[in-house]
Amino acid sequence: MYEKGIVARVLGSQEEKWFATNDETGFQFYLEEESLAVMAEVGFRFLGDRHRVREFALLVNQLKERVDEIPWPETTVFDDTNIGVLEEMFHEAVGLHLCTQPHLMSKVAEELTRRLPAIVAEEERAEYVAKMITPDRLPEPLREQKEWLEGLFDLVSKASSPDEREPFIHQHWQRWKYLTAGDSGRPVELAELRERFEFDLSNLVTAKVQHDRLVKVESGIVSKEIETLEESAPSDIRDLCWAVRELGSLRFVTKQTWMKLWYCLEIWREQQASRLGQSVSGYLQVEINGGRIGGKEERNSYVLLRNGELASLFYNGLEVSIRKELLGAVPEWDGSPLHGTGGYQGVVSGRALVIGWGDDYREKGKLVGPATVLVVPQTTPQYIGMLTRCAALVTDEGGLAGHASIICRELKIPAVIGTRIATKVICDGDEIILDGNAGIVEVLKLIENDEVQN
Protein backbone atom coordinates (compact mmCIF):
# COMPACT_ATOMS: atom_id res chain seq x y z
CA MET A 1 0.00 0.00 0.00
CA TYR A 2 1.27 3.47 -0.69
CA GLU A 3 -0.06 6.94 -1.19
CA LYS A 4 -0.30 7.89 -4.83
CA GLY A 5 1.81 10.97 -5.40
CA ILE A 6 4.52 10.38 -2.78
CA VAL A 7 6.50 7.92 -4.87
CA ALA A 8 5.75 9.93 -8.00
CA ARG A 9 7.67 12.89 -6.57
CA VAL A 10 10.79 10.77 -6.82
CA LEU A 11 10.09 8.21 -9.54
CA GLY A 12 7.97 10.26 -11.89
CA SER A 13 5.84 8.33 -14.38
CA GLN A 14 7.38 5.01 -13.29
CA GLU A 15 5.47 5.13 -10.01
CA GLU A 16 2.92 2.50 -10.96
CA LYS A 17 5.59 -0.03 -11.93
CA TRP A 18 5.93 -0.85 -8.23
CA PHE A 19 3.94 -3.71 -6.76
CA ALA A 20 3.74 -3.75 -2.95
CA THR A 21 1.65 -6.46 -1.36
CA ASN A 22 0.46 -6.78 2.20
CA ASP A 23 -0.18 -10.28 3.57
CA GLU A 24 0.35 -12.36 6.69
CA THR A 25 4.12 -12.46 6.11
CA GLY A 26 4.52 -8.70 5.86
CA PHE A 27 5.52 -6.78 2.74
CA GLN A 28 6.67 -8.55 -0.40
CA PHE A 29 7.78 -6.87 -3.59
CA TYR A 30 6.99 -8.47 -6.93
CA LEU A 31 8.74 -7.08 -9.98
CA GLU A 32 8.91 -8.72 -13.39
CA GLU A 33 12.34 -8.73 -15.07
CA GLU A 34 11.24 -6.11 -17.58
CA SER A 35 9.89 -3.83 -14.85
CA LEU A 36 13.05 -4.35 -12.79
CA ALA A 37 15.22 -3.20 -15.69
CA VAL A 38 13.05 -0.11 -16.15
CA MET A 39 13.17 0.71 -12.44
CA ALA A 40 16.96 0.29 -12.36
CA GLU A 41 17.31 2.87 -15.13
CA VAL A 42 14.91 5.25 -13.37
CA GLY A 43 16.90 4.77 -10.17
CA PHE A 44 20.13 5.64 -11.95
CA ARG A 45 18.69 8.91 -13.26
CA PHE A 46 17.37 9.70 -9.78
CA LEU A 47 20.75 9.11 -8.15
CA GLY A 48 22.43 11.43 -10.56
CA ASP A 49 20.21 14.35 -9.53
CA ARG A 50 21.37 15.86 -6.22
CA HIS A 51 18.36 18.16 -6.01
CA ARG A 52 15.90 15.24 -6.09
CA VAL A 53 17.91 13.25 -3.55
CA ARG A 54 17.93 16.25 -1.19
CA GLU A 55 14.17 16.70 -1.66
CA PHE A 56 13.72 13.03 -0.81
CA ALA A 57 15.83 13.40 2.36
CA LEU A 58 13.71 16.38 3.41
CA LEU A 59 10.49 14.37 2.97
CA VAL A 60 11.91 11.51 5.06
CA ASN A 61 13.06 13.71 7.92
CA GLN A 62 9.84 15.75 8.02
CA LEU A 63 7.78 12.57 8.31
CA LYS A 64 10.09 11.11 10.97
CA GLU A 65 9.62 14.21 13.12
CA ARG A 66 5.84 13.78 12.94
CA VAL A 67 6.02 10.06 13.74
CA ASP A 68 8.35 10.61 16.69
CA GLU A 69 5.60 12.70 18.34
CA ILE A 70 3.12 9.79 18.30
CA PRO A 71 2.70 8.26 21.80
CA TRP A 72 3.78 4.67 22.32
CA PRO A 73 0.90 2.50 20.98
CA GLU A 74 0.74 0.34 24.10
CA THR A 75 -0.68 3.24 26.09
CA THR A 76 -2.91 4.78 23.42
CA VAL A 77 -6.56 4.27 22.48
CA PHE A 78 -7.01 5.35 18.88
CA ASP A 79 -10.21 6.88 17.56
CA ASP A 80 -11.48 7.33 14.01
CA THR A 81 -10.01 10.82 13.79
CA ASN A 82 -6.41 10.07 14.58
CA ILE A 83 -6.40 6.66 12.89
CA GLY A 84 -7.20 8.33 9.56
CA VAL A 85 -4.15 10.54 9.97
CA LEU A 86 -2.00 7.55 10.90
CA GLU A 87 -3.12 5.66 7.79
CA GLU A 88 -2.16 8.58 5.58
CA MET A 89 1.23 8.82 7.26
CA PHE A 90 1.71 5.07 6.92
CA HIS A 91 1.08 5.16 3.17
CA GLU A 92 3.51 8.06 2.87
CA ALA A 93 6.15 6.20 4.91
CA VAL A 94 5.85 3.05 2.81
CA GLY A 95 6.04 5.11 -0.38
CA LEU A 96 9.26 6.73 0.82
CA HIS A 97 10.65 3.36 1.87
CA LEU A 98 9.94 1.98 -1.61
CA CYS A 99 12.17 4.69 -3.02
CA THR A 100 15.11 3.34 -0.98
CA GLN A 101 14.72 -0.21 -2.33
CA PRO A 102 18.03 -1.67 -3.52
CA HIS A 103 16.44 -2.17 -6.97
CA LEU A 104 16.84 1.57 -7.48
CA MET A 105 20.60 1.25 -7.09
CA SER A 106 21.14 -1.86 -9.17
CA LYS A 107 22.63 0.08 -12.08
CA VAL A 108 25.09 2.04 -9.95
CA ALA A 109 27.86 -0.56 -9.60
CA GLU A 110 27.74 -1.24 -13.34
CA GLU A 111 27.84 2.46 -14.16
CA LEU A 112 30.62 3.29 -11.71
CA THR A 113 32.73 0.43 -13.04
CA ARG A 114 32.12 1.65 -16.60
CA ARG A 115 33.34 5.13 -15.72
CA LEU A 116 36.41 4.06 -13.72
CA PRO A 117 38.90 2.63 -16.26
CA ALA A 118 40.44 6.01 -17.06
CA ILE A 119 41.26 6.81 -13.43
CA VAL A 120 41.58 3.46 -11.57
CA ALA A 121 43.48 0.27 -12.38
CA GLU A 122 41.26 -2.78 -12.92
CA GLU A 123 42.42 -4.65 -9.82
CA GLU A 124 41.67 -1.61 -7.62
CA ARG A 125 38.17 -0.76 -8.86
CA ALA A 126 36.15 -2.85 -6.40
CA GLU A 127 38.03 -1.41 -3.43
CA TYR A 128 37.74 2.11 -4.84
CA VAL A 129 33.96 1.85 -5.20
CA ALA A 130 33.59 0.28 -1.73
CA LYS A 131 35.47 3.18 -0.14
CA MET A 132 33.63 5.86 -2.08
CA ILE A 133 30.16 4.63 -1.10
CA THR A 134 30.99 4.02 2.58
CA PRO A 135 28.60 6.17 4.70
CA ASP A 136 30.09 9.18 6.45
CA ARG A 137 28.30 8.25 9.68
CA LEU A 138 27.88 4.98 11.53
CA PRO A 139 24.65 3.31 10.31
CA GLU A 140 21.94 3.06 12.95
CA PRO A 141 22.02 -0.77 13.26
CA LEU A 142 25.72 -0.59 14.13
CA ARG A 143 25.12 2.29 16.54
CA GLU A 144 22.49 0.17 18.27
CA GLN A 145 24.88 -2.78 18.58
CA LYS A 146 27.71 -0.58 19.89
CA GLU A 147 25.42 1.06 22.47
CA TRP A 148 24.18 -2.35 23.56
CA LEU A 149 27.65 -3.80 24.06
CA GLU A 150 28.91 -0.73 25.90
CA GLY A 151 25.99 -0.95 28.31
CA LEU A 152 26.61 -4.67 28.78
CA PHE A 153 30.31 -4.17 29.59
CA ASP A 154 29.50 -1.33 31.99
CA LEU A 155 27.10 -3.56 33.94
CA VAL A 156 29.61 -6.43 33.94
CA SER A 157 32.36 -4.17 35.32
CA LYS A 158 30.06 -3.15 38.17
CA ALA A 159 29.15 -6.79 38.90
CA SER A 160 25.52 -5.75 38.62
CA SER A 161 22.59 -7.87 39.73
CA PRO A 162 19.70 -8.89 37.43
CA ASP A 163 17.55 -6.15 38.98
CA GLU A 164 20.15 -3.53 38.06
CA ARG A 165 20.29 -4.77 34.47
CA GLU A 166 16.56 -4.40 33.88
CA PRO A 167 16.55 -0.56 33.62
CA PHE A 168 19.28 -0.71 30.96
CA ILE A 169 17.41 -3.36 28.96
CA HIS A 170 14.14 -1.41 29.19
CA GLN A 171 15.77 1.89 28.19
CA HIS A 172 17.50 0.25 25.23
CA TRP A 173 14.19 -1.32 24.20
CA GLN A 174 12.40 2.03 24.24
CA ARG A 175 15.10 3.64 22.10
CA TRP A 176 15.65 0.92 19.52
CA LYS A 177 12.69 -1.46 19.47
CA TYR A 178 11.45 -0.38 16.03
CA LEU A 179 14.91 -0.55 14.47
CA THR A 180 15.20 -4.17 15.55
CA ALA A 181 11.63 -5.02 14.57
CA GLY A 182 11.02 -7.85 12.18
CA ASP A 183 9.13 -7.46 8.93
CA SER A 184 5.92 -8.22 10.83
CA GLY A 185 5.95 -4.65 12.14
CA ARG A 186 5.92 -5.83 15.73
CA PRO A 187 8.70 -4.28 17.81
CA VAL A 188 11.22 -6.52 19.48
CA GLU A 189 9.91 -7.88 22.79
CA LEU A 190 11.58 -7.14 26.12
CA ALA A 191 11.93 -10.89 26.62
CA GLU A 192 14.03 -11.08 23.45
CA LEU A 193 16.39 -8.41 24.77
CA ARG A 194 16.72 -10.24 28.08
CA GLU A 195 17.59 -13.40 26.16
CA ARG A 196 20.09 -11.42 24.08
CA PHE A 197 21.68 -10.02 27.25
CA GLU A 198 22.13 -13.48 28.76
CA PHE A 199 23.58 -14.82 25.50
CA ASP A 200 26.14 -12.00 25.21
CA LEU A 201 26.91 -12.27 28.92
CA SER A 202 27.87 -15.92 28.45
CA ASN A 203 29.99 -15.05 25.39
CA LEU A 204 31.93 -12.00 26.60
CA VAL A 205 35.02 -12.82 24.55
CA THR A 206 33.02 -12.79 21.33
CA ALA A 207 31.15 -9.66 22.46
CA LYS A 208 34.48 -7.90 23.07
CA VAL A 209 35.66 -8.79 19.56
CA GLN A 210 32.40 -7.39 18.14
CA HIS A 211 32.75 -4.17 20.13
CA ASP A 212 36.39 -3.64 19.13
CA ARG A 213 35.41 -4.10 15.51
CA LEU A 214 32.65 -1.51 15.78
CA VAL A 215 34.96 1.00 17.50
CA LYS A 216 37.48 0.54 14.70
CA VAL A 217 34.77 1.02 12.09
CA GLU A 218 33.51 4.21 13.71
CA SER A 219 36.98 5.71 14.05
CA GLY A 220 37.78 5.07 10.39
CA ILE A 221 34.59 6.36 8.78
CA VAL A 222 35.97 9.74 7.72
CA SER A 223 39.53 8.97 6.71
CA LYS A 224 42.08 11.04 4.83
CA GLU A 225 42.20 8.31 2.19
CA ILE A 226 38.49 8.70 1.40
CA GLU A 227 38.79 12.49 1.37
CA THR A 228 41.68 12.20 -1.09
CA LEU A 229 39.66 9.87 -3.32
CA GLU A 230 36.73 12.29 -3.35
CA GLU A 231 38.98 15.21 -4.26
CA SER A 232 40.44 13.33 -7.22
CA ALA A 233 37.21 11.74 -8.50
CA PRO A 234 35.24 13.30 -11.37
CA SER A 235 32.06 15.11 -10.32
CA ASP A 236 29.67 12.55 -11.84
CA ILE A 237 31.25 9.71 -9.84
CA ARG A 238 31.24 11.82 -6.67
CA ASP A 239 27.53 12.54 -7.16
CA LEU A 240 26.61 8.88 -7.62
CA CYS A 241 28.60 7.78 -4.58
CA TRP A 242 27.14 10.57 -2.44
CA ALA A 243 23.61 9.54 -3.41
CA VAL A 244 24.23 5.88 -2.52
CA ARG A 245 25.60 6.91 0.88
CA GLU A 246 22.66 9.24 1.56
CA LEU A 247 19.90 6.86 0.53
CA GLY A 248 21.53 3.95 2.32
CA SER A 249 21.37 5.84 5.61
CA LEU A 250 17.83 7.10 4.99
CA ARG A 251 16.65 3.53 4.35
CA PHE A 252 17.03 2.73 8.05
CA VAL A 253 15.08 5.88 8.98
CA THR A 254 12.18 5.07 6.65
CA LYS A 255 11.98 1.52 7.97
CA GLN A 256 11.72 2.64 11.60
CA THR A 257 9.08 5.17 10.58
CA TRP A 258 6.72 2.78 8.81
CA MET A 259 7.33 0.05 11.41
CA LYS A 260 6.01 2.27 14.19
CA LEU A 261 3.02 3.35 12.12
CA TRP A 262 2.27 -0.27 11.16
CA TYR A 263 2.31 -1.22 14.84
CA CYS A 264 -0.03 1.65 15.73
CA LEU A 265 -2.47 0.49 13.06
CA GLU A 266 -2.27 -3.12 14.25
CA ILE A 267 -3.09 -2.04 17.83
CA TRP A 268 -6.11 -0.13 16.50
CA ARG A 269 -7.24 -3.15 14.46
CA GLU A 270 -7.01 -5.33 17.56
CA GLN A 271 -9.26 -2.84 19.35
CA GLN A 272 -11.72 -2.94 16.43
CA ALA A 273 -11.61 -6.74 16.28
CA SER A 274 -12.54 -6.89 19.96
CA ARG A 275 -15.43 -4.48 19.35
CA LEU A 276 -16.76 -6.32 16.27
CA GLY A 277 -16.00 -9.84 17.39
CA GLN A 278 -14.13 -10.73 14.21
CA SER A 279 -10.67 -10.33 12.67
CA VAL A 280 -10.04 -7.10 10.77
CA SER A 281 -6.33 -7.66 10.13
CA GLY A 282 -5.15 -5.90 6.99
CA TYR A 283 -8.26 -3.78 6.48
CA LEU A 284 -8.42 -0.01 6.14
CA GLN A 285 -10.49 2.29 8.32
CA VAL A 286 -12.92 3.01 5.47
CA GLU A 287 -13.52 -0.72 4.97
CA ILE A 288 -14.03 -1.45 8.66
CA ASN A 289 -16.32 1.51 9.35
CA GLY A 290 -18.22 0.93 6.11
CA GLY A 291 -18.90 -2.72 6.95
CA ARG A 292 -16.91 -3.95 3.96
CA ILE A 293 -15.15 -6.74 5.85
CA GLY A 294 -14.99 -10.15 4.25
CA GLY A 295 -13.87 -11.69 1.03
CA LYS A 296 -10.37 -12.30 2.38
CA GLU A 297 -10.48 -15.67 0.61
CA GLU A 298 -10.64 -13.80 -2.68
CA ARG A 299 -7.89 -11.35 -1.75
CA ASN A 300 -5.81 -12.90 1.01
CA SER A 301 -3.04 -10.71 -0.31
CA TYR A 302 -3.72 -7.47 -2.11
CA VAL A 303 -2.37 -4.22 -3.44
CA LEU A 304 -3.95 -0.85 -2.79
CA LEU A 305 -3.23 2.38 -4.62
CA ARG A 306 -4.53 5.27 -2.55
CA ASN A 307 -5.90 8.16 -4.57
CA GLY A 308 -7.91 10.66 -2.58
CA GLU A 309 -10.80 8.74 -1.01
CA LEU A 310 -10.59 5.68 -3.26
CA ALA A 311 -8.63 2.48 -2.52
CA SER A 312 -8.51 0.15 -5.53
CA LEU A 313 -7.14 -3.36 -6.11
CA PHE A 314 -4.21 -3.94 -8.47
CA TYR A 315 -4.80 -7.69 -8.69
CA ASN A 316 -6.70 -10.37 -6.84
CA GLY A 317 -5.67 -13.13 -4.45
CA LEU A 318 -5.41 -15.77 -7.16
CA GLU A 319 -2.92 -13.70 -9.14
CA VAL A 320 -0.90 -13.06 -6.00
CA SER A 321 -0.89 -16.78 -5.16
CA ILE A 322 0.49 -17.59 -8.61
CA ARG A 323 3.21 -14.99 -8.20
CA LYS A 324 4.11 -16.28 -4.73
CA GLU A 325 4.18 -19.86 -6.01
CA LEU A 326 6.63 -18.89 -8.74
CA LEU A 327 8.80 -16.97 -6.31
CA GLY A 328 8.80 -19.81 -3.81
CA ALA A 329 9.62 -22.57 -6.30
CA VAL A 330 13.06 -24.16 -6.10
CA PRO A 331 14.76 -23.32 -9.40
CA GLU A 332 16.55 -25.86 -11.54
CA TRP A 333 20.27 -25.46 -10.93
CA ASP A 334 23.21 -27.20 -12.55
CA GLY A 335 25.76 -26.34 -9.87
CA SER A 336 27.26 -23.44 -11.83
CA PRO A 337 28.48 -20.36 -9.89
CA LEU A 338 25.87 -17.92 -8.59
CA HIS A 339 26.19 -14.29 -9.63
CA GLY A 340 25.30 -11.14 -7.73
CA THR A 341 26.71 -7.75 -6.77
CA GLY A 342 29.93 -7.51 -4.78
CA GLY A 343 28.83 -5.99 -1.47
CA TYR A 344 32.42 -5.84 -0.22
CA GLN A 345 35.59 -7.15 -1.82
CA GLY A 346 37.58 -10.20 -0.73
CA VAL A 347 37.80 -13.92 -1.43
CA VAL A 348 36.67 -16.31 1.34
CA SER A 349 36.03 -20.04 1.55
CA GLY A 350 34.01 -21.66 4.31
CA ARG A 351 30.96 -23.68 5.31
CA ALA A 352 27.51 -22.35 4.52
CA LEU A 353 24.91 -21.67 7.20
CA VAL A 354 21.54 -21.00 5.56
CA ILE A 355 18.87 -19.05 7.47
CA GLY A 356 15.66 -19.04 5.45
CA TRP A 357 12.41 -17.15 6.02
CA GLY A 358 10.92 -19.94 8.13
CA ASP A 359 13.99 -20.60 10.30
CA ASP A 360 14.49 -19.42 13.87
CA TYR A 361 17.28 -16.91 13.26
CA ARG A 362 18.10 -16.69 16.98
CA GLU A 363 18.77 -20.44 17.29
CA LYS A 364 20.62 -20.79 14.01
CA GLY A 365 22.53 -17.59 14.74
CA LYS A 366 24.20 -19.32 17.68
CA LEU A 367 25.98 -21.59 15.17
CA VAL A 368 27.77 -18.71 13.41
CA GLY A 369 31.53 -18.84 13.75
CA PRO A 370 34.64 -17.25 12.20
CA ALA A 371 34.62 -19.73 9.26
CA THR A 372 30.87 -19.41 8.55
CA VAL A 373 29.57 -18.09 5.25
CA LEU A 374 26.12 -16.81 6.17
CA VAL A 375 23.46 -17.35 3.46
CA VAL A 376 20.18 -15.45 3.95
CA PRO A 377 17.31 -14.01 1.83
CA GLN A 378 18.15 -10.52 3.07
CA THR A 379 19.57 -9.02 6.24
CA THR A 380 17.76 -7.03 8.92
CA PRO A 381 19.13 -5.39 12.08
CA GLN A 382 18.63 -8.70 13.94
CA TYR A 383 21.54 -10.11 11.94
CA ILE A 384 24.11 -7.55 13.13
CA GLY A 385 25.47 -9.80 15.89
CA MET A 386 25.96 -12.65 13.38
CA LEU A 387 27.61 -10.37 10.83
CA THR A 388 30.23 -9.27 13.36
CA ARG A 389 31.16 -12.96 13.82
CA CYS A 390 30.93 -14.56 10.37
CA ALA A 391 33.53 -14.80 7.60
CA ALA A 392 31.34 -13.72 4.69
CA LEU A 393 27.75 -13.14 3.55
CA VAL A 394 25.57 -14.22 0.62
CA THR A 395 22.03 -12.90 0.07
CA ASP A 396 19.17 -13.54 -2.35
CA GLU A 397 18.09 -9.90 -2.41
CA GLY A 398 19.60 -6.45 -2.13
CA GLY A 399 21.87 -3.99 -3.90
CA LEU A 400 24.61 -1.46 -3.27
CA ALA A 401 22.46 0.76 -1.04
CA GLY A 402 20.73 -2.07 0.80
CA HIS A 403 21.17 -3.00 4.44
CA ALA A 404 23.51 -5.94 3.73
CA SER A 405 25.91 -3.97 1.52
CA ILE A 406 26.10 -1.03 3.90
CA ILE A 407 26.82 -3.17 6.96
CA CYS A 408 29.34 -5.42 5.16
CA ARG A 409 31.24 -2.42 3.83
CA GLU A 410 31.37 -0.97 7.32
CA LEU A 411 32.51 -4.23 8.91
CA LYS A 412 34.74 -5.13 5.93
CA ILE A 413 33.06 -8.52 5.46
CA PRO A 414 33.34 -10.01 1.94
CA ALA A 415 29.83 -10.29 0.51
CA VAL A 416 27.91 -11.18 -2.64
CA ILE A 417 24.49 -9.53 -2.67
CA GLY A 418 21.40 -10.24 -4.78
CA THR A 419 22.03 -13.79 -6.10
CA ARG A 420 18.22 -14.30 -6.11
CA ILE A 421 18.39 -18.07 -5.47
CA ALA A 422 21.22 -18.74 -2.96
CA THR A 423 18.98 -19.83 -0.07
CA LYS A 424 17.06 -22.15 -2.41
CA VAL A 425 20.07 -24.05 -3.80
CA ILE A 426 22.72 -23.89 -1.03
CA CYS A 427 22.38 -26.17 2.02
CA ASP A 428 23.82 -26.00 5.52
CA GLY A 429 27.34 -27.38 5.48
CA ASP A 430 28.03 -26.84 1.79
CA GLU A 431 31.62 -25.85 1.20
CA ILE A 432 31.62 -22.66 -0.83
CA ILE A 433 34.01 -20.02 -2.06
CA LEU A 434 32.86 -16.41 -2.28
CA ASP A 435 34.50 -13.76 -4.44
CA GLY A 436 33.29 -10.32 -3.41
CA ASN A 437 35.41 -8.67 -6.09
CA ALA A 438 33.65 -10.43 -8.96
CA GLY A 439 30.28 -10.98 -7.23
CA ILE A 440 30.48 -14.78 -7.63
CA VAL A 441 29.64 -17.66 -5.28
CA GLU A 442 30.87 -21.14 -6.17
CA VAL A 443 29.71 -24.29 -4.38
CA LEU A 444 32.77 -26.56 -4.14
CA LYS A 445 31.22 -29.47 -2.26
CA LEU A 446 27.51 -30.20 -2.01
CA ILE A 447 26.13 -31.73 1.19
CA GLU A 448 23.38 -34.28 0.60
CA ASN A 449 20.13 -33.78 2.53
CA ASP A 450 20.50 -36.97 4.57
CA GLU A 451 24.03 -35.93 5.57
CA VAL A 452 22.70 -32.58 6.82
CA GLN A 453 20.03 -34.37 8.89
CA ASN A 454 22.64 -36.70 10.42
Secondary structure by P-SEA (a helix, b strand, c coil): cccccccccccccccccbbbbbccccbbbbbcaaaaaaaaaaaaaaaacaaaaaaaaaaaaaaaaaaaaccccccccccaaaaaaaaaaaaaaaaaaaaaccccccaaaaaaaaaccccccccaaaaaaaaaaccccccaaaaaaaaaaaaaaaaaaaccccccaaaaaaaaaaaccccccccccccccaaaaaaaaaaaaacaaaaaaaaaaaaaaaaacccaaaaaaaaaccaaaaaaaaaaaaaaaaaaaaaaaaaaaaaaaaaaaaaaaaaaccccccccaaaaaacccccccccccbbbbbcccbbbbcccaaaaaaaaaaaaccccccccbbbbcccbbbbbbbbbbbbccccaaaaaaaacccccccccccccccaaaaaacccbbbbcccccccaaaaaaaaaccccccccccccccccccccccccccccccccccccccccccc
